[in-house]
Amino acid sequence: MQIYEELIARGLIAQVTDEKEIRELVNGGKATFYIGFDPTADSLHVGHFMALCLMKRLQMAGNKPVVLLGGGTGYIGDPSGRTDMRSMMSPETIRHNCDCFLKQIGRFIDLSDGKAIVVNNADWLLNLNYIDVLREIGPHFSVNNMLRAECYKQRMEKGLSFLEFNYMIMQSFDFYHLYKEYGVNMQFGGDDQWSNMLGGTELIRKKLGKDAYAMTITLLLNSEGKKMGKTANGAVWLDENKTTPFEFYQYWRNVGDKDVLKCIRMLTFLPVEQINEMDSWEGAKLNDAKDILAYELTTLVHGKEKADQAKAASLALFAGGDDDSNMPTTELDPSKLNDGGINIIDLMIECGLVTSRNEARRLITQGGVAIDGEKVDTPEAVIPAEKLESGAKIKKGKKTYHKVIIKR
């Protein structure tokens, strides 16, 4: 099975332009393609997973990935999928986030020896002259067409700033620049980026002629993939200092039954034939599939050793064992104790298990919190220092575990 057909079999392709040409380029290893990453945080999260895996697959098939860091578009902010305007970041924060992204991306694709290209759109966007952009690029964009784009339509009622309205033009200019300077002939992005990407393709053809050879492709469920990165407590990060390997493993281990095989197909590098054999799995076998998914993805992000540790801790924990050596742990400063103990709500906040006192109170009153297997009955409960001396296990809900021990 060639790579383009494999992408289809894995359910990764939603829409394309010029499918015949795209298939020939990708299967022939002749695609120089880019995917952009706007530095909205100092770590990538699992919502970026699909794009990273796609870059790896295509590079393994001989195609050249271009990593576009959004050091310029980060000044504006992508309105896609947003109900409000993003917070403005300082130039220093944007540069720091770009550096963090690049380190993580290097775990997925080979950046050495000309096998990939890394660029930052700050290098060209920040130097543009406003009047030149209006005169040279502006005439090629219809405001009427832009307002029909889903990314803008969904914001019109709540308000769309003129700053964000420029995002499509900037992203389109990226493709135009990369086409001219680096020979990039293809761009990939989520289905929520389709209008922006078409804008780039059309800009190239309008500026350079109808025969200009630029194509677009979108990833099925990439916008859903972005939702994948969010949980009740925030995002699931690829940085182990934000989401530990154990927590990362547990996130995938707890994927719903209806999604597990879809995730295995789209995100792992297991052979399609092997995955097809798993399509008939039901009941308890789906738990085996979740173990496979969690292990494969944790290995991909954190390496085999940490994946083995996370798997062992998970199996021991949920089999009723006592191995908590790889469980997320908080060392509690003794100064946090008051009269030989600490209130359960304060303890949960210290451990990062909740984002507010109200959230903690609600979980406790609903019976969703336990300490060392004993349900906490009241938000006023005080956990004595003796219980924390050797390490106590907090269970939140059915599947979140955290150990806390007094710092020595």
Rosetta blueprint (number, residue, H / E / L):
1 M L
2 Q L
3 I H
4 Y H
5 E H
6 E H
7 L H
8 I H
9 A H
10 R L
11 G L
12 L L
13 I E
14 A E
15 Q E
16 V E
17 T L
18 D L
19 E H
20 K H
21 E H
22 I H
23 R H
24 E H
25 L H
26 V H
27 N H
28 G L
29 G L
30 K L
31 A L
32 T E
33 F E
34 Y E
35 I E
36 G E
37 F E
38 D L
39 P L
40 T L
41 A L
42 D L
43 S L
44 L L
45 H E
46 V H
47 G H
48 H H
49 F H
50 M H
51 A H
52 L H
53 C H
54 L H
55 M H
56 K H
57 R H
58 L H
59 Q H
60 M H
61 A L
62 G L
63 N L
64 K E
65 P E
66 V E
67 V E
68 L E
69 L E
70 G L
71 G L
72 G L
73 T H
74 G H
75 Y H
76 I L
77 G L
78 D L
79 P L
80 S L
81 G L
82 R L
83 T L
84 D L
85 M L
86 R L
87 S L
88 M L
89 M L
90 S L
91 P H
92 E H
93 T H
94 I H
95 R H
96 H H
97 N H
98 C H
99 D H
100 C H
101 F H
102 L H
103 K H
104 Q H
105 I H
106 G L
107 R L
108 F L
109 I L
110 D L
111 L L
112 S L
113 D L
114 G L
115 K L
116 A L
117 I E
118 V E
119 V E
120 N E
121 N L
122 A H
123 D H
124 W H
125 L H
126 L L
127 N L
128 L L
129 N L
130 Y H
131 I H
132 D H
133 V H
134 L H
135 R H
136 E H
137 I L
138 G H
139 P H
140 H H
141 F L
142 S L
143 V H
144 N H
145 N H
146 M H
147 L H
148 R H
149 A L
150 E H
151 C H
152 Y H
153 K H
154 Q L
155 R L
156 M L
157 E L
158 K L
159 G L
160 L L
161 S L
162 F H
163 L H
164 E H
165 F H
166 N L
167 Y H
168 M H
169 I H
170 M H
171 Q H
172 S H
173 F H
174 D H
175 F H
176 Y H
177 H H
178 L H
179 Y H
180 K H
181 E H
182 Y H
183 G L
184 V L
185 N L
186 M E
187 Q E
188 F E
189 G E
190 G E
191 D H
192 D H
193 Q H
194 W H
195 S H
196 N H
197 M H
198 L H
199 G H
200 G H
201 T H
202 E H
203 L H
204 I H
205 R H
206 K H
207 K H
208 L H
209 G L
210 K L
211 D L
212 A L
213 Y L
214 A L
215 M E
216 T E
217 I E
218 T E
219 L E
220 L L
221 L L
222 N H
223 S H
224 E H
225 G H
226 K H
227 K H
228 M H
229 G L
230 K E
231 T E
232 A L
233 N L
234 G E
235 A E
236 V L
237 W E
238 L L
239 D L
240 E L
241 N L
242 K L
243 T L
244 T L
245 P H
246 F H
247 E H
248 F H
249 Y H
250 Q H
251 Y H
252 W H
253 R H
254 N L
255 V L
256 G L
257 D H
258 K H
259 D H
260 V H
261 L H
262 K H
263 C H
264 I H
265 R H
266 M H
267 L H
268 T L
269 F L
270 L L
271 P L
272 V H
273 E H
274 Q H
275 I H
276 N H
277 E H
278 M H
279 D L
280 S L
281 W L
282 E L
283 G L
284 A H
285 K H
286 L H
287 N H
288 D H
289 A H
290 K H
291 D H
292 I H
293 L H
294 A H
295 Y H
296 E H
297 L H
298 T H
299 T H
300 L H
301 V H
302 H H
303 G L
304 K H
305 E H
306 K H
307 A H
308 D H
309 Q H
310 A H
311 K H
312 A H
313 A H
314 S H
315 L H
316 A H
317 L H
318 F H
319 A L
320 G L
321 G L
322 D L
323 D L
324 D L
325 S L
326 N L
327 M L
328 P L
329 T E
330 T E
331 E E
332 L E
333 D L
334 P H
335 S H
336 K H
337 L L
338 N L
339 D L
340 G L
341 G E
342 I E
343 N E
344 I H
345 I H
346 D H
347 L H
348 M H
349 I H
350 E H
351 C L
352 G L
353 L L
354 V L
355 T L
356 S L
357 R H
358 N H
359 E H
360 A H
361 R H
362 R H
363 L H
364 I H
365 T H
366 Q L
367 G L
368 G L
369 V E
370 A E
371 I E
372 D L
373 G L
374 E E
375 K E
376 V L
377 D L
378 T L
379 P L
380 E L
381 A L
382 V E
383 I E
384 P E
385 A H
386 E H
387 K H
388 L H
389 E H
390 S L
391 G L
392 A E
393 K E
394 I E
395 K E
396 K E
397 G L
398 K L
399 K L
400 T E
401 Y E
402 H E
403 K E
404 V E
405 I E
406 I E
407 K L
408 R L
